[in-house]
Amino acid sequence: MPSMKTTGALSASPSVVVGHDQPIVERTPIHVECRVPCRFLKRQNTPLVISERFSVYLEIIDAGAIRSRMLNPNEVIKRKRVSKQFVCCPRRRLMATSDWQQVDISIRPLLFTAVGADVLLCLVVESSVLGRDMWMLAGYTPVSVQQDPVIRDAATAAAAAAAAARAAAAARTA
């Protein structure tokens, strides 16, 4: 499957590549290739740091949900504690190497607009020195996700039924 770099409102990173030519639909598996730049995996040669270990993850963050709270996605994805509330897919652990790695993911955005959802595929590195509460952003790629038509139609029908029930209840009380 040929890989392509995605583009979007935010600058794309050559570290995360989506191998998908068609529009991405929620809950549909897509193929992603990731590579951690070497500078994030260098061991610190200081007397205090005897053995530093790295953990690498692919995190999927909902940029639309971040923007809906009047926050800047570029700033939020750098901070693990703030980003946690906008995660829209279980994170995938990768090997701590600078080689290209492949992973299949299925995205479920938190917030859809009329045109779809914007998510960020973020490559993050956690260090034993930094602790589990912090991460280093190694790269990210913005992608657009379309809502599944079946789910969208079911949600529309449920909203119409709820509106009809409210209208019927209002008519009975009037």
C-alpha positions as CSV (number, residue, x, y, z in Angstrom):
1,M,0.0,0.0,0.0
2,P,1.6,3.3,-1.0
3,S,2.1,5.8,1.8
4,M,1.2,9.5,1.5
5,K,1.9,12.4,3.8
6,T,-1.3,14.1,4.9
7,T,-1.6,17.9,5.0
8,G,-3.9,20.1,7.0
9,A,-4.3,23.3,8.9
10,L,-1.3,22.4,11.1
11,S,2.1,21.5,9.8
12,A,2.6,17.8,9.1
13,S,5.5,15.9,10.4
14,P,7.6,13.4,8.4
15,S,7.6,11.2,11.4
16,V,4.0,10.1,11.1
17,V,2.7,9.0,7.7
18,V,-0.9,7.7,6.9
19,G,-1.1,5.1,4.2
20,H,-4.6,5.8,3.1
21,D,-5.7,7.5,-0.1
22,Q,-9.4,7.7,0.5
23,P,-11.3,9.7,3.1
24,I,-10.8,8.3,6.6
25,V,-14.1,7.1,8.1
26,E,-14.5,6.7,11.9
27,R,-14.1,3.2,13.3
28,T,-12.5,2.0,10.0
29,P,-9.0,0.6,10.4
30,I,-6.2,2.7,8.7
31,H,-2.5,1.9,8.3
32,V,0.0,4.4,9.9
33,E,3.7,4.4,9.6
34,C,5.8,6.1,12.3
35,R,9.4,6.9,12.9
36,V,11.0,8.5,15.9
37,P,13.8,11.0,15.1
38,C,17.1,9.9,16.6
39,R,17.4,13.0,18.7
40,F,14.5,11.9,20.9
41,L,16.1,8.5,21.7
42,K,19.7,9.7,22.7
43,R,20.8,8.6,26.1
44,Q,21.9,11.3,28.5
45,N,25.6,11.0,29.5
46,T,25.5,12.6,32.8
47,P,26.5,11.2,36.2
48,L,22.9,11.5,37.5
49,V,21.3,9.5,34.7
50,I,22.7,6.0,34.8
51,S,20.2,4.3,32.6
52,E,17.4,6.2,30.8
53,R,14.7,4.2,29.2
54,F,12.3,5.4,26.6
55,S,8.7,4.4,25.7
56,V,7.2,5.5,22.4
57,Y,3.4,5.8,21.8
58,L,1.1,6.8,19.0
59,E,-1.6,9.0,20.6
60,I,-4.7,10.1,18.6
61,I,-5.9,13.6,19.9
62,D,-9.1,15.3,18.8
63,A,-8.1,18.8,17.5
64,G,-11.7,19.8,16.9
65,A,-12.6,19.1,20.6
66,I,-9.5,21.2,21.6
67,R,-10.6,24.1,19.4
68,S,-14.2,23.9,20.8
69,R,-12.8,24.8,24.2
70,M,-11.0,27.8,22.7
71,L,-7.5,26.2,23.1
72,N,-4.7,25.9,20.7
73,P,-4.0,22.3,19.5
74,N,-0.3,23.1,18.9
75,E,0.1,24.0,22.6
76,V,-2.2,21.3,24.1
77,I,-0.5,18.3,22.3
78,K,2.8,19.2,24.0
79,R,1.4,18.6,27.4
80,K,0.3,15.1,28.5
81,R,-2.0,16.1,31.3
82,V,-4.0,18.5,29.2
83,S,-4.1,16.2,26.2
84,K,-5.5,13.2,28.1
85,Q,-9.0,14.6,28.0
86,F,-8.9,14.8,24.2
87,V,-7.7,11.3,23.4
88,C,-10.0,9.6,20.9
89,C,-8.4,6.2,20.5
90,P,-6.4,3.9,22.8
91,R,-2.8,4.7,22.5
92,R,-0.5,2.2,20.6
93,R,2.9,1.4,22.0
94,L,5.8,1.3,19.6
95,M,9.3,0.1,19.8
96,A,11.8,2.8,21.0
97,T,13.8,2.8,17.8
98,S,14.4,5.2,14.9
99,D,13.2,2.6,12.3
100,W,9.9,2.9,10.5
101,Q,7.2,1.0,12.3
102,Q,3.7,0.1,11.1
103,V,0.5,0.1,13.1
104,D,-3.2,-0.2,12.3
105,I,-5.6,2.1,14.2
106,S,-9.3,2.9,14.3
107,I,-10.2,6.5,15.1
108,R,-13.3,7.5,17.1
109,P,-13.3,11.3,17.3
110,L,-15.0,13.1,20.3
111,L,-16.5,15.9,18.3
112,F,-17.9,16.0,14.7
113,T,-18.8,19.2,12.8
114,A,-20.8,19.4,9.6
115,V,-17.6,18.7,7.6
116,G,-16.2,15.9,9.8
117,A,-13.6,15.8,12.5
118,D,-10.0,16.9,12.8
119,V,-7.6,14.7,14.7
120,L,-3.9,14.7,15.3
121,L,-1.8,11.5,15.1
122,C,0.9,12.3,17.6
123,L,4.1,10.4,18.1
124,V,5.2,10.9,21.7
125,V,8.2,9.7,23.7
126,E,8.1,9.1,27.5
127,S,11.4,8.9,29.4
128,S,12.2,7.3,32.7
129,V,13.9,10.5,33.7
130,L,10.9,12.7,32.9
131,G,8.5,10.3,34.6
132,R,5.1,9.1,33.4
133,D,3.4,12.5,33.8
134,M,5.3,14.1,30.9
135,W,6.1,13.4,27.3
136,M,8.1,14.8,24.5
137,L,6.3,15.4,21.2
138,A,8.3,13.7,18.4
139,G,6.0,14.6,15.6
140,Y,2.4,14.7,14.5
141,T,0.2,14.6,11.4
142,P,-3.3,16.2,11.2
143,V,-6.0,14.1,9.4
144,S,-9.7,14.6,8.7
145,V,-12.1,11.9,9.7
146,Q,-15.6,11.5,8.2
147,Q,-18.5,10.3,10.3
148,D,-19.8,6.8,9.6
149,P,-23.0,7.2,7.6
150,V,-24.8,4.5,9.6
151,I,-24.0,6.1,12.9
152,R,-24.8,9.5,11.6
153,D,-28.2,8.4,10.3
154,A,-29.0,6.6,13.6
155,A,-28.0,9.7,15.6
156,T,-30.2,11.9,13.3
157,A,-33.2,9.5,13.8
158,A,-32.6,9.4,17.6
159,A,-32.5,13.2,17.7
160,A,-35.7,13.5,15.6
161,A,-37.5,11.0,17.9
162,A,-36.4,12.9,21.0
163,A,-37.6,16.2,19.5
164,A,-41.0,14.6,18.6
165,A,-41.3,13.2,22.2
166,R,-40.5,16.7,23.6
167,A,-43.1,18.2,21.3
168,A,-45.7,15.6,22.3
169,A,-45.0,16.2,26.0
170,A,-45.2,20.0,25.5
171,A,-48.6,19.6,23.7
172,R,-50.0,17.5,26.6
173,T,-49.0,20.0,29.2
174,A,-50.4,22.9,27.2
